[in-house]
């Protein structure tokens, strides 16, 4: 802002205007600083990340697929090792769990389609056909 000030009266008038503008802008600036600092708090960062993550289009499906994969992996390990794991069977069970979890998680769409088709066959419901 460049104004030609020629005398003391114009200087005083300009000072009054600038002080008024400062008093109007200062609360806004303070609030913006508070908001900025609030955004850097770990809780705020985590909230923002979780909010963005849960709004992702495939989030619920991905979480469900992961849970199903992990459950299948744990069940397969339990089937191999039994209630009291130990020794070589424990090692085999761990590798089996990792493999089954990975396999089920990567192929969850195909597995769910197979399960739905199988259930439809068992209960006599014909799958919807495209025309």
C-alpha positions in Angstrom: 0.0 0.0 0.0 1.7 3.1 -1.2 0.2 6.5 -0.3 1.8 9.9 -0.7 1.5 11.5 2.7 2.2 15.2 2.6 1.4 16.5 6.1 0.9 15.5 9.7 -2.9 15.3 9.4 -2.7 12.8 6.6 -0.1 10.8 8.6 -2.4 10.7 11.7 -5.4 9.7 9.5 -3.4 6.9 7.9 -2.2 5.7 11.3 -5.8 5.5 12.5 -6.8 3.6 9.4 -4.0 1.1 9.8 -4.6 0.6 13.5 -8.3 -0.1 12.8 -7.3 -2.6 10.1 -4.8 -4.2 12.5 -7.5 -4.5 15.2 -9.8 -6.2 12.7 -7.2 -8.5 11.3 -5.5 -9.6 14.6 -8.3 -11.9 15.9 -8.6 -13.6 12.6 -4.8 -14.1 12.5 -4.8 -15.5 16.0 -7.6 -17.9 15.2 -5.8 -19.1 12.1 -2.6 -19.7 14.2 -4.6 -21.7 16.7 -6.2 -23.7 13.9 -2.8 -24.4 12.4 -1.3 -25.5 15.7 -4.3 -27.7 16.3 -3.8 -29.4 13.0 -0.3 -30.4 14.0 -1.3 -32.3 17.2 -0.9 -36.1 16.8 -4.6 -36.7 17.7 -5.7 -34.3 14.9 -3.4 -35.9 12.4 -4.7 -39.4 13.3 -8.3 -38.3 13.2 -7.8 -36.7 9.7 -6.0 -39.8 8.4 -8.7 -42.2 9.8 -11.4 -40.0 8.3 -9.8 -40.0 4.9 -9.1 -43.7 5.1 -12.7 -44.7 6.0 -14.0 -42.5 3.1 -11.9 -44.5 0.6 -14.1 -46.4 -1.7 -12.8 -49.9 -1.1 -11.9 -49.5 2.6 -14.7 -51.7 4.1 -14.2 -54.4 1.5 -10.4 -54.4 2.0 -10.8 -54.7 5.8 -13.3 -57.4 5.5 -11.1 -59.4 3.0 -8.1 -59.0 5.4 -10.2 -60.2 8.4 -11.4 -63.2 6.4 -7.9 -64.0 5.3 -6.4 -63.8 8.8 -9.3 -65.9 10.2 -8.7 -68.6 7.6 -5.0 -68.5 8.3 -5.4 -68.9 12.0 -8.0 -71.7 11.5 -5.6 -73.6 9.2 -2.8 -73.2 11.7 -5.1 -74.4 14.5 -6.1 -77.4 12.4 -2.5 -78.4 11.9 -1.0 -77.7 15.4 -4.0 -78.5 17.6 -4.4 -77.0 21.0 -0.9 -77.5 22.2 1.6 -76.5 19.5 5.2 -77.3 19.8 8.3 -78.2 17.8 8.1 -78.8 14.1 4.3 -78.7 13.9 4.4 -75.2 15.3 6.7 -74.1 12.6 4.7 -75.8 9.9 1.5 -74.2 11.3 3.1 -70.8 11.2 4.1 -71.1 7.6 0.7 -72.6 6.7 -1.0 -69.7 8.5 1.0 -67.1 6.5 0.4 -68.8 3.2 -3.4 -69.3 3.7 -3.8 -65.7 5.0 -2.0 -64.4 1.9 -3.8 -66.6 -0.5 -7.3 -65.9 0.9 -6.6 -62.1 1.1 -5.3 -61.9 -2.5 -8.2 -64.1 -3.9 -11.1 -63.0 -1.8 -13.2 -61.8 -4.7 -13.0 -65.2 -6.4 -13.5 -67.0 -3.1 -16.6 -65.0 -2.2 -18.0 -65.6 -5.7 -17.4 -69.3 -5.3 -19.1 -69.4 -1.9 -22.1 -67.4 -3.1 -22.5 -69.7 -6.2 -22.2 -72.8 -4.0 -24.8 -71.5 -1.6 -27.1 -70.6 -4.4 -26.8 -74.2 -5.8 -27.4 -75.8 -2.3 -30.4 -73.7 -1.6 -31.9 -73.8 -5.2 -31.6 -70.2 -6.1 -30.5 -69.5 -9.7 -27.9 -66.8 -10.1 -29.0 -63.6 -11.9 -28.2 -63.8 -15.6 -27.3 -60.9 -17.7 -29.5 -60.4 -20.8 
